[in-house]
Amino acid sequence: MKKISLLLIALMASLGLFAQQQTLAFFSFNALDSAPNTQNLIMADGGLMSDATLYLNGTNGSSEWVSTELNSFFGSPMNLYGDAVSGRDLALRNPSANNKSMVFKLSTTGFQGVIITYAYRRSGTGFNSCEWSYSTDGVNFTTVETKTYTASISPHQLETVDMSGVTALNEQAVVYIKMTVNGCTSSSGNNRIDNVQFNALPGGDDVYAPYIMNVTATDSNMVAVVFNEELDNATATNVANYTFDNSSTASVVTVSANVVNVMVTPAFPNGIPFNMFIQNVEDLNGNVMAPDTFTLTYGIPEEFMCADIATLRSKLDYTDNNSGSIQDTVEYKLTGSVIVTATAAHNNQKMLQDETGAILVYDQNNVLGSLEVGDEISGIYCKLTNYWGFLELVPTRPYEHLVGYFQEVDPLVITLSQLNDNSFMIEHQAEVIELDNVTITSSGNFAKLNRYDLLQNGVTAPALYPYFQDVDYLTLPIPTGVEQTILGVNFATSKIGSSNFDYRYYIVPRFVSDMSAMTSVPDYGKMQISVYPNPTVDVVRWNNCDATSAEIYDINGKKVAEQSVQNDNMVSLRGLSTGSYFLRLLNDNEVVGTAKIVKR
């Protein structure tokens, strides 16, 4: 966006309009008090619109911020307006404020082409993303840009949010500009914003040349070019206006309003940067863009392609780390199919596994979206982190393909002695494991992040660990002294958090049905049949299985429905909530088929 802002300034200067850009509202935050008395309603102290206001009080589309989520520190000399001096800034903090929003309300009457500038600073555990959106009614907001930060920022740096292409903001009596933050990981984590300026150009006839807001290689033979305004069709679709410095040539160009899609032949070479040159495109009023150049890359280099998890795991050493988090800056692509074996709400963590190994997914920004155990996906772009000896996959883009549902992996059957073996467990990190004929000797109720003692063939260890903090067996009574089979994922690391050095290798049950002593769910590993449609919203059917009755269980093993089966081989899920269920088909009380189903 900095490039775009500089381009806009150059265009304005070339048109003699630089002096016409004016500041509608300026927020210095110099009058703010430190916590716990930091204000959540802040008036602008500069600019043409004297009643411009920042809301953090739950009104005008904002969230209600409390005293533990706001503070004020010494401000920045960057981006000052008029005779303002550096004073204080506004600090947003605390994980409790994740997904909260603040809203600026102002008028653009007589003006067009809004551009926001501000000074910004971030601590290492502060919010790692901020989303900017706009509204004209204070209710329905449209996202313009999301900024992401992977490292701390100190001192303040200049940020720009270019909304000049949003014509809905032009000449409005009232507009609402929202910033939503997310990704704070500690109560001391904070992001500071200072000297916010809302700048715009005088309204009236459009005499401003169009400019490019974003260029992206969306496919191996396609580039999307987003302009700030609607374009003239003839010039926007002229293939001669789009050239490249590699072997690719524009073949077909289409335009929809302000978005141009350029198809090229031959395809872009994978992972190799190239330049794209764009010129002579006009807006609807005949204003011609200034020529521009963009450096693009499609995909990633071949050496960063990983066909399976084992190859991906080999890219970063994770076997010995007692110093915290070590991050790899390289973006990899896991091309092969992998199966989701565990999910957790905390930081959107997941476990993925294929035939070669498994890996923990740390998806704090929910890049992969909603996934369930048994989903099979492929085409995952990611970076790697060694977190205290646990290798983590951090997604960087949405996955490309949903391959299937209800896929299973065979657990690695191990002994408690092997669970005590550092080298063995690290070798099988994050895999689904199974302990047979094991007894839990701890008593009481399950609690998150507590360790529980196991006994198997005379070997004992505090090896059962509810690491996932939203599992369904938390608070339930521990089945003490009952010999059983326990399934789970292997949590093997050189350190967990900042403590627990005395024991670092655990089996982590994913749900109550992973412990055979706690569930009455039948064995669904046998006589599995295919049902359709699956997922479903109403009914499921099957072929090649004669049944007289059907039973439906929830994931905890509780029977939630039972019904007779007619000649149509169909069972209804009406009345059941959305979620995962187990279907058991019987013929005169003999089990003849089982299946896992999802109701949407």
C-alpha positions as CSV (number, residue, x, y, z in Angstrom):
1,M,0.0,0.0,0.0
2,K,2.9,2.4,0.5
3,K,3.7,2.1,-3.2
4,I,0.1,3.0,-4.0
5,S,0.2,6.0,-1.7
6,L,3.4,7.3,-3.3
7,L,1.8,6.8,-6.7
8,L,-1.2,8.7,-5.8
9,I,0.9,11.6,-4.5
10,A,2.8,11.6,-7.7
11,L,-0.4,11.7,-9.7
12,M,-1.7,14.5,-7.6
13,A,1.4,16.5,-8.0
14,S,1.4,16.0,-11.8
15,L,-2.1,17.3,-11.9
16,G,-1.4,20.3,-9.7
17,L,-3.7,18.9,-7.0
18,F,-1.3,18.1,-4.2
19,A,-2.3,21.2,-2.2
20,Q,-6.0,20.3,-2.5
21,Q,-5.6,17.2,-0.3
22,Q,-7.1,18.1,3.0
23,T,-7.3,16.6,6.5
24,L,-10.9,15.9,7.4
25,A,-10.1,14.7,11.0
26,F,-7.0,14.3,13.1
27,F,-6.7,12.3,16.4
28,S,-3.6,13.0,18.4
29,F,-4.7,11.2,21.6
30,N,-2.7,13.7,23.6
31,A,-5.5,14.1,26.1
32,L,-5.8,10.4,27.0
33,D,-5.2,9.1,30.5
34,S,-3.2,6.1,31.3
35,A,-4.9,2.8,32.4
36,P,-7.3,2.2,34.1
37,N,-8.8,5.6,33.2
38,T,-8.2,5.5,29.5
39,Q,-11.2,7.0,27.7
40,N,-13.3,4.9,25.4
41,L,-14.9,7.9,23.6
42,I,-12.4,10.2,21.9
43,M,-13.1,13.4,19.9
44,A,-10.9,14.5,17.1
45,D,-8.6,17.5,18.0
46,G,-7.8,18.6,14.4
47,G,-9.1,18.7,10.9
48,L,-12.1,20.1,9.1
49,M,-14.8,17.9,10.7
50,S,-14.7,19.1,14.3
51,D,-17.3,16.5,15.5
52,A,-15.4,13.5,14.2
53,T,-15.3,10.9,17.0
54,L,-13.7,7.6,17.8
55,Y,-15.9,5.1,19.6
56,L,-14.7,2.2,21.8
57,N,-17.9,2.1,23.9
58,G,-20.1,-0.4,22.0
59,T,-22.0,2.2,19.9
60,N,-21.9,3.0,16.2
61,G,-20.7,-0.5,15.3
62,S,-17.8,-0.5,17.8
63,S,-17.1,-3.0,20.6
64,E,-17.3,-2.2,24.3
65,W,-13.7,-2.0,25.5
66,V,-13.1,-2.3,29.2
67,S,-10.3,-0.7,31.3
68,T,-8.0,-3.7,31.1
69,E,-8.0,-3.5,27.3
70,L,-7.0,0.2,26.9
71,N,-4.0,2.2,27.9
72,S,-2.0,5.3,26.8
73,F,1.7,5.7,26.5
74,F,4.1,8.3,25.2
75,G,3.3,9.1,21.6
76,S,5.1,9.4,18.3
77,P,6.4,12.5,16.4
78,M,5.4,10.7,13.2
79,N,2.4,11.9,11.1
80,L,1.6,15.0,13.1
81,Y,-0.9,17.5,11.7
82,G,-0.7,21.3,11.8
83,D,0.9,22.6,15.0
84,A,0.2,19.4,17.0
85,V,3.1,18.0,19.1
86,S,4.0,14.5,20.1
87,G,2.2,13.6,23.3
88,R,0.4,10.4,24.0
89,D,-0.9,7.5,22.0
90,L,-3.8,5.0,22.3
91,A,-2.8,1.4,23.3
92,L,-5.0,-1.6,22.6
93,R,-4.1,-4.6,24.7
94,N,-5.1,-8.0,26.3
95,P,-6.3,-11.2,24.6
96,S,-9.8,-10.4,25.9
97,A,-10.0,-7.8,23.2
98,N,-9.4,-10.2,20.4
99,N,-11.9,-9.6,17.6
100,K,-13.0,-6.3,19.1
101,S,-13.4,-3.2,17.0
102,M,-13.1,0.6,17.3
103,V,-15.0,2.9,15.0
104,F,-14.3,6.4,13.7
105,K,-17.3,8.4,12.7
106,L,-16.9,11.5,10.5
107,S,-18.3,13.3,7.5
108,T,-17.0,13.4,3.9
109,T,-19.4,16.1,2.7
110,G,-17.7,17.9,-0.2
111,F,-14.8,15.4,-0.4
112,Q,-13.8,12.2,-2.1
113,G,-11.0,9.7,-2.1
114,V,-10.4,9.0,1.6
115,I,-6.9,7.9,2.7
116,I,-6.0,7.1,6.3
117,T,-2.5,7.5,7.7
118,Y,-1.3,6.8,11.2
119,A,1.7,5.8,13.4
120,Y,1.6,2.2,14.6
121,R,3.6,0.1,17.1
122,R,3.3,-3.5,18.2
123,S,4.7,-5.6,21.1
124,G,5.7,-9.2,20.3
125,T,2.6,-10.6,21.9
126,G,0.2,-7.9,20.7
127,F,-2.5,-8.2,18.1
128,N,-1.0,-9.6,14.9
129,S,-3.7,-8.5,12.6
130,C,-6.0,-5.5,12.1
131,E,-8.8,-5.4,9.7
132,W,-10.1,-2.0,8.2
133,S,-13.6,-1.8,7.0
134,Y,-16.2,0.9,6.2
135,S,-19.9,1.5,6.5
136,T,-22.4,4.3,5.7
137,D,-25.0,3.1,8.2
138,G,-22.9,2.0,11.2
139,V,-24.3,-1.6,10.9
140,N,-23.2,-3.2,7.7
141,F,-19.4,-3.0,7.2
142,T,-17.3,-4.0,4.2
143,T,-13.7,-5.0,4.6
144,V,-11.1,-3.0,2.6
145,E,-7.7,-4.3,3.9
146,T,-6.3,-6.6,6.6
147,K,-2.8,-5.8,7.9
148,T,-0.8,-8.6,9.4
149,Y,2.3,-8.4,11.7
150,T,4.6,-11.4,12.4
151,A,7.1,-9.5,14.6
152,S,7.2,-6.6,17.1
153,I,7.3,-3.0,15.7
154,S,9.3,-0.5,17.6
155,P,9.4,2.5,17.4
156,H,6.2,3.5,15.6
157,Q,6.0,3.1,11.8
158,L,3.9,4.9,9.3
159,E,0.9,2.9,8.1
160,T,-1.6,3.8,5.3
161,V,-5.1,2.5,4.5
162,D,-6.1,3.6,1.0
163,M,-9.9,3.8,0.7
164,S,-9.8,6.3,-2.2
165,G,-11.3,3.7,-4.5
166,V,-14.3,3.2,-2.3
167,T,-16.8,5.6,-4.0
168,A,-19.4,4.8,-1.4
169,L,-17.4,7.0,1.0
170,N,-17.5,10.0,-1.2
171,E,-19.7,13.0,-0.4
172,Q,-21.4,11.4,2.6
173,A,-22.9,13.2,5.6
174,V,-21.7,10.4,7.8
175,V,-19.3,7.5,7.3
176,Y,-18.0,4.9,9.7
177,I,-14.4,3.5,9.6
178,K,-13.8,0.4,11.7
179,M,-10.5,-1.2,12.8
180,T,-10.8,-4.8,14.2
181,V,-7.9,-6.4,16.0
182,N,-7.0,-10.0,16.6
183,G,-4.2,-12.3,17.7
184,C,-3.0,-10.9,21.0
185,T,-1.5,-13.7,23.2
186,S,-0.8,-12.1,26.6
187,S,-2.3,-9.5,28.9
188,S,0.8,-7.4,28.5
189,G,0.6,-7.6,24.7
190,N,-0.4,-4.3,23.1
191,N,-0.6,-2.3,19.9
192,R,-0.3,1.5,19.9
193,I,-1.9,3.8,17.4
194,D,-1.2,7.5,17.2
195,N,-1.7,10.7,15.0
196,V,-4.5,9.2,12.9
197,Q,-5.3,11.4,9.9
198,F,-8.3,11.1,7.5
199,N,-7.3,12.8,4.3
200,A,-9.4,13.4,1.2
201,L,-9.6,15.4,-2.0
202,P,-12.2,18.0,-2.9
203,G,-15.4,16.6,-4.4
204,G,-16.8,17.4,-7.9
205,D,-15.8,16.2,-11.3
206,D,-13.5,13.2,-11.5
207,V,-10.2,14.6,-12.8
208,Y,-8.0,12.0,-11.1
209,A,-6.3,9.2,-12.9
210,P,-7.1,5.6,-11.9
211,Y,-4.4,3.7,-10.1
212,I,-3.8,0.1,-9.1
213,M,-4.5,-1.0,-5.6
214,N,-3.5,-4.7,-5.8
215,V,-2.0,-7.2,-8.3
216,T,-2.0,-10.9,-7.6
217,A,-1.1,-14.0,-9.5
218,T,-4.2,-16.0,-8.7
219,D,-3.3,-19.0,-10.8
220,S,-0.4,-20.3,-12.9
221,N,-1.9,-18.5,-15.9
222,M,-4.0,-15.7,-14.4
223,V,-3.3,-12.3,-12.8
224,A,-6.0,-10.2,-11.0
225,V,-5.5,-6.4,-11.2
226,V,-7.6,-4.3,-8.8
227,F,-8.0,-0.6,-9.7
228,N,-9.3,2.1,-7.4
229,E,-12.3,2.8,-9.6
230,E,-14.5,1.5,-12.4
231,L,-12.7,1.3,-15.8
232,D,-13.3,2.0,-19.4
233,N,-13.9,-1.4,-21.0
234,A,-12.0,-0.9,-24.3
235,T,-8.7,0.2,-22.7
236,A,-9.0,-2.2,-19.7
237,T,-9.5,-5.3,-22.0
238,N,-6.7,-4.3,-24.5
239,V,-4.1,-7.1,-24.2
240,A,-1.4,-4.7,-25.4
241,N,-1.6,-2.8,-22.1
242,Y,-0.3,-5.8,-20.1
243,T,3.2,-7.1,-20.8
244,F,5.7,-9.3,-18.9
245,D,9.4,-9.7,-18.8
246,N,9.3,-13.5,-19.0
247,S,7.9,-15.8,-21.7
248,S,4.3,-15.2,-20.7
249,T,2.0,-13.1,-22.9
250,A,-1.5,-11.7,-22.2
251,S,-4.0,-13.7,-24.3
252,V,-7.4,-12.8,-22.9
253,V,-8.4,-9.9,-20.6
254,T,-11.7,-9.4,-18.9
255,V,-13.0,-6.6,-16.7
256,S,-15.7,-6.3,-14.2
257,A,-16.1,-2.8,-12.8
258,N,-12.6,-2.1,-11.3
259,V,-11.2,-5.7,-11.4
260,V,-9.2,-6.9,-14.4
261,N,-8.3,-10.5,-15.0
262,V,-5.4,-11.1,-17.3
263,M,-5.0,-14.7,-18.7
264,V,-1.6,-15.5,-20.0
265,T,0.2,-18.2,-22.0
266,P,2.4,-20.0,-21.4
267,A,1.9,-20.5,-17.6
268,F,4.1,-18.7,-15.1
269,P,7.2,-20.7,-14.0
270,N,6.6,-21.9,-10.4
271,G,8.3,-19.9,-7.8
272,I,10.3,-17.6,-10.1
273,P,9.7,-13.8,-9.8
274,F,8.6,-11.9,-12.9
275,N,7.7,-8.3,-13.7
276,M,4.3,-7.2,-15.1
277,F,4.0,-3.8,-16.9
278,I,0.6,-2.1,-17.0
279,Q,-0.2,1.2,-18.9
280,N,-2.9,3.2,-20.9
281,V,-5.9,2.0,-18.9
282,E,-8.6,4.7,-18.5
283,D,-11.4,5.3,-16.1
284,L,-15.0,6.1,-17.2
285,N,-14.1,9.8,-17.5
286,G,-11.1,9.2,-19.8
287,N,-8.4,9.8,-17.2
288,V,-5.4,7.7,-18.1
289,M,-3.4,5.8,-15.5
290,A,0.3,6.4,-15.0
291,P,2.4,3.4,-16.2
292,D,3.2,1.0,-13.4
293,T,5.4,-2.1,-12.8
294,F,4.7,-4.9,-10.4
295,T,7.0,-7.8,-9.3
296,L,5.0,-11.0,-8.8
297,T,5.6,-14.7,-8.1
298,Y,3.3,-17.6,-8.6
299,G,3.6,-20.5,-6.2
300,I,6.9,-21.3,-4.5
301,P,10.2,-22.7,-5.6
302,E,10.5,-26.4,-6.2
303,E,12.9,-26.9,-3.3
304,F,10.2,-25.7,-0.9
305,M,7.6,-28.2,-2.3
306,C,7.0,-31.1,0.1
307,A,5.1,-34.2,-1.1
308,D,4.4,-35.5,2.4
309,I,4.7,-34.6,6.1
310,A,8.0,-36.4,6.6
311,T,9.6,-34.2,3.9
312,L,8.1,-31.1,5.5
313,R,9.4,-32.1,9.0
314,S,12.9,-32.5,7.6
315,K,13.0,-28.7,6.7
316,L,13.4,-27.5,10.3
317,D,15.3,-29.0,13.2
318,Y,12.9,-29.5,16.1
319,T,14.6,-32.2,18.1
320,D,16.4,-30.0,20.6
321,N,15.1,-26.7,21.7
322,N,14.9,-25.4,25.3
323,S,15.0,-21.7,24.3
324,G,11.5,-20.9,23.1
325,S,10.2,-20.4,19.6
326,I,12.4,-20.7,16.5
327,Q,10.6,-19.6,13.4
328,D,11.5,-20.4,9.8
329,T,10.8,-17.5,7.3
330,V,10.5,-19.8,4.3
331,E,7.1,-20.6,2.9
332,Y,6.6,-24.3,2.1
333,K,3.8,-26.1,0.3
334,L,2.6,-29.5,1.5
335,T,1.2,-30.9,-1.7
336,G,0.1,-34.4,-0.6
337,S,-3.2,-35.3,1.1
338,V,-3.3,-35.3,4.9
339,I,-6.0,-36.3,7.3
340,V,-7.2,-34.2,10.3
341,T,-6.8,-36.4,13.4
342,A,-7.5,-33.8,16.1
343,T,-8.9,-30.3,16.5
344,A,-9.0,-27.7,19.3
345,A,-10.6,-24.3,19.7
346,H,-7.5,-22.9,21.4
347,N,-5.5,-21.1,18.7
348,N,-7.4,-23.3,16.1
349,Q,-4.9,-26.1,16.7
350,K,-5.2,-29.3,14.7
351,M,-3.2,-32.4,14.1
352,L,-2.5,-33.6,10.5
353,Q,-1.2,-37.1,9.6
354,D,-0.4,-39.1,6.5
355,E,1.5,-42.3,5.9
356,T,4.9,-40.7,6.6
357,G,4.2,-38.8,9.8
358,A,2.1,-36.2,11.6
359,I,2.4,-32.5,12.5
360,L,0.7,-30.0,14.8
361,V,-1.1,-27.1,13.1
362,Y,-0.9,-23.7,14.9
363,D,-3.6,-21.7,13.1
364,Q,-4.1,-18.7,15.4
365,N,-5.6,-16.6,12.5
366,N,-7.9,-19.5,11.4
367,V,-6.4,-19.5,7.9
368,L,-7.6,-23.1,7.3
369,G,-11.1,-22.4,8.5
370,S,-13.4,-25.0,10.0
371,L,-12.2,-28.6,9.8
372,E,-13.3,-31.7,11.6
373,V,-11.6,-34.9,12.5
374,G,-11.6,-37.2,9.5
375,D,-11.4,-34.4,6.9
376,E,-8.8,-35.0,4.2
377,I,-7.2,-31.9,2.6
378,S,-4.3,-31.1,0.3
379,G,-2.3,-28.1,-0.9
380,I,-1.3,-26.4,2.3
381,Y,1.0,-23.4,2.3
382,C,2.8,-22.9,5.5
383,K,5.8,-21.8,7.6
384,L,7.4,-23.9,10.4
385,T,8.1,-23.1,14.0
386,N,10.1,-25.0,16.5
387,Y,8.3,-24.3,19.7
388,W,10.2,-25.8,22.7
389,G,11.0,-28.9,20.6
390,F,7.5,-29.3,19.1
391,L,7.4,-28.8,15.4
392,E,4.4,-26.6,14.4
393,L,2.9,-25.9,11.0
394,V,1.7,-22.3,10.7
395,P,-0.7,-21.9,7.7
396,T,-0.1,-18.9,5.4
397,R,-3.0,-19.4,2.9
398,P,-6.2,-21.4,2.7
399,Y,-5.8,-25.0,1.7
400,E,-6.5,-25.8,-1.9
401,H,-8.5,-29.0,-1.9
402,L,-10.9,-30.8,0.3
403,V,-10.3,-34.4,-0.7
404,G,-12.9,-36.2,1.4
405,Y,-14.6,-36.8,4.7
406,F,-14.5,-39.5,7.5
407,Q,-11.0,-40.7,6.7
408,E,-9.2,-42.6,9.4
409,V,-5.6,-43.4,10.3
410,D,-4.4,-46.5,12.0
411,P,-3.1,-45.7,15.5
412,L,0.4,-46.6,16.4
413,V,0.1,-49.2,19.1
414,I,2.8,-48.5,21.7
415,T,3.6,-49.4,25.3
416,L,3.9,-47.1,28.3
417,S,7.7,-47.9,28.3
418,Q,7.9,-46.5,24.7
419,L,5.9,-43.4,25.9
420,N,8.8,-42.8,28.3
421,D,11.4,-43.1,25.5
422,N,12.4,-39.6,24.3
423,S,13.9,-40.6,20.9
424,F,11.0,-42.9,20.1
425,M,8.4,-40.3,20.9
426,I,10.1,-37.5,19.1
427,E,10.3,-39.8,16.1
428,H,6.5,-40.2,16.1
429,Q,5.6,-36.7,17.2
430,A,1.9,-35.7,16.8
431,E,0.9,-39.1,15.5
432,V,-2.3,-40.9,16.7
433,I,-1.2,-43.5,19.3
434,E,-2.8,-46.3,21.3
435,L,-2.2,-47.8,24.7
436,D,-3.8,-51.2,25.4
437,N,-4.5,-52.8,28.8
438,V,-3.7,-49.6,30.6
439,T,-5.1,-48.3,33.9
440,I,-5.5,-44.7,35.1
441,T,-4.4,-44.6,38.7
442,S,-5.2,-40.9,39.3
443,S,-8.6,-40.1,40.8
444,G,-11.0,-37.2,40.8
445,N,-12.4,-35.4,37.7
446,F,-10.5,-34.5,34.5
447,A,-9.2,-30.9,34.4
448,K,-7.4,-29.2,31.5
449,L,-3.6,-29.2,31.5
450,N,-3.4,-31.6,34.4
451,R,-1.3,-34.8,34.1
452,Y,-2.7,-38.2,35.2
453,D,-0.9,-41.3,36.2
454,L,-1.1,-44.4,34.0
455,L,-0.1,-48.0,34.8
456,Q,0.7,-50.8,32.3
457,N,2.5,-54.0,33.1
458,G,4.2,-52.6,36.2
459,V,5.3,-49.4,34.4
460,T,3.9,-46.1,35.7
461,A,4.1,-42.6,34.3
462,P,2.1,-39.3,34.6
463,A,1.4,-39.6,30.9
464,L,-2.2,-38.7,30.2
465,Y,-2.5,-35.0,29.5
466,P,-5.7,-33.1,28.4
467,Y,-3.7,-30.6,26.3
468,F,-6.7,-29.6,24.2
469,Q,-8.6,-27.3,26.5
470,D,-12.1,-27.8,25.0
471,V,-12.3,-31.6,25.0
472,D,-15.6,-33.1,26.0
473,Y,-14.3,-35.2,28.9
474,L,-13.2,-32.2,31.0
475,T,-14.9,-32.2,34.5
476,L,-16.1,-35.9,34.0
477,P,-15.1,-38.5,36.6
478,I,-11.9,-40.3,35.9
479,P,-12.4,-44.1,35.4
480,T,-9.8,-45.0,38.0
481,G,-8.5,-48.5,38.2
482,V,-10.3,-49.8,35.1
483,E,-8.1,-51.6,32.5
484,Q,-8.9,-50.1,29.1
485,T,-7.7,-48.9,25.7
486,I,-6.7,-45.3,25.4
487,L,-6.4,-43.5,22.0
488,G,-4.9,-40.1,21.6
489,V,-2.3,-37.9,19.9
490,N,1.4,-38.0,20.8
491,F,2.5,-34.8,22.5
492,A,6.2,-35.1,22.6
493,T,8.4,-32.1,23.1
494,S,11.5,-30.9,24.9
495,K,9.4,-28.5,26.9
496,I,5.8,-27.6,27.4
497,G,5.3,-23.9,27.9
498,S,7.9,-22.9,30.4
499,S,7.7,-25.7,32.9
500,N,7.1,-29.5,33.3
501,F,10.6,-30.5,32.5
502,D,10.2,-33.6,34.6
503,Y,7.8,-35.3,32.1
504,R,7.4,-34.2,28.5
505,Y,5.8,-37.1,26.6
506,Y,2.1,-37.6,26.7
507,I,-0.9,-39.3,25.2
508,V,-3.6,-36.7,24.6
509,P,-7.1,-38.1,24.3
510,R,-9.1,-36.1,21.8
511,F,-12.7,-36.9,23.0
512,V,-14.4,-39.1,25.6
513,S,-14.7,-41.9,23.1
514,D,-10.9,-42.2,23.0
515,M,-11.1,-43.9,26.4
516,S,-12.9,-47.2,26.2
517,A,-13.9,-47.2,29.9
518,M,-15.8,-43.9,29.4
519,T,-18.0,-44.7,26.4
520,S,-20.5,-47.2,25.2
521,V,-20.1,-46.4,21.5
522,P,-19.9,-49.6,19.5
523,D,-16.8,-50.6,17.6
524,Y,-17.1,-48.6,14.3
525,G,-13.9,-50.1,12.9
526,K,-15.9,-53.1,11.7
527,M,-18.5,-53.6,9.0
528,Q,-18.3,-50.0,7.8
529,I,-20.6,-49.1,5.0
530,S,-20.9,-46.1,2.7
531,V,-23.9,-43.8,3.2
532,Y,-25.0,-40.8,1.1
533,P,-25.3,-37.9,1.1
534,N,-22.7,-37.4,3.7
535,P,-22.6,-34.7,5.1
536,T,-26.4,-34.4,5.0
537,V,-29.1,-32.0,6.3
538,D,-32.0,-34.5,6.6
539,V,-31.6,-38.2,5.7
540,V,-28.9,-40.7,4.7
541,R,-29.3,-43.8,2.5
542,W,-27.2,-46.8,1.8
543,N,-26.9,-49.8,-0.6
544,N,-26.0,-53.4,-0.2
545,C,-26.9,-53.7,3.4
546,D,-30.2,-55.2,4.6
547,A,-31.3,-53.7,8.0
548,T,-34.5,-53.8,10.0
549,S,-33.5,-51.0,12.5
550,A,-31.0,-48.2,13.0
551,E,-29.4,-46.7,16.1
552,I,-27.8,-43.2,16.1
553,Y,-25.2,-42.3,18.7
554,D,-23.5,-39.0,19.5
555,I,-19.7,-38.7,19.8
556,N,-19.9,-39.5,23.5
557,G,-21.6,-42.8,23.0
558,K,-25.1,-41.7,24.0
559,K,-27.9,-43.2,21.9
560,V,-29.9,-40.2,20.6
561,A,-32.3,-41.9,18.1
562,E,-33.6,-45.3,17.2
563,Q,-35.9,-46.1,14.3
564,S,-37.1,-49.0,12.1
565,V,-35.8,-49.3,8.6
566,Q,-38.1,-49.8,5.6
567,N,-37.4,-51.1,2.2
568,D,-36.0,-47.7,1.1
569,N,-32.8,-48.2,3.1
570,M,-33.1,-44.7,4.6
571,V,-32.8,-43.2,8.1
572,S,-33.9,-39.7,9.1
573,L,-31.8,-37.2,11.2
574,R,-34.7,-34.8,11.7
575,G,-34.7,-33.3,15.2
576,L,-30.9,-33.8,15.7
577,S,-28.5,-30.9,16.1
578,T,-25.8,-30.3,13.6
579,G,-22.6,-32.3,14.3
580,S,-21.0,-35.7,14.0
581,Y,-22.9,-39.0,14.8
582,F,-22.4,-42.7,14.6
583,L,-24.9,-44.9,12.7
584,R,-25.4,-48.6,13.6
585,L,-27.6,-50.8,11.4
586,L,-29.1,-54.0,12.7
587,N,-30.9,-56.9,11.3
588,D,-32.9,-58.7,14.0
589,N,-30.6,-57.4,16.7
590,E,-27.4,-58.4,14.8
591,V,-25.1,-55.6,13.7
592,V,-24.8,-55.6,9.9
593,G,-23.3,-52.2,9.2
594,T,-21.8,-49.0,10.7
595,A,-21.0,-45.5,9.5
596,K,-19.9,-42.1,10.6
597,I,-22.2,-39.3,9.5
598,V,-22.3,-35.5,9.8
599,K,-25.5,-33.4,9.9
600,R,-25.0,-29.9,8.6
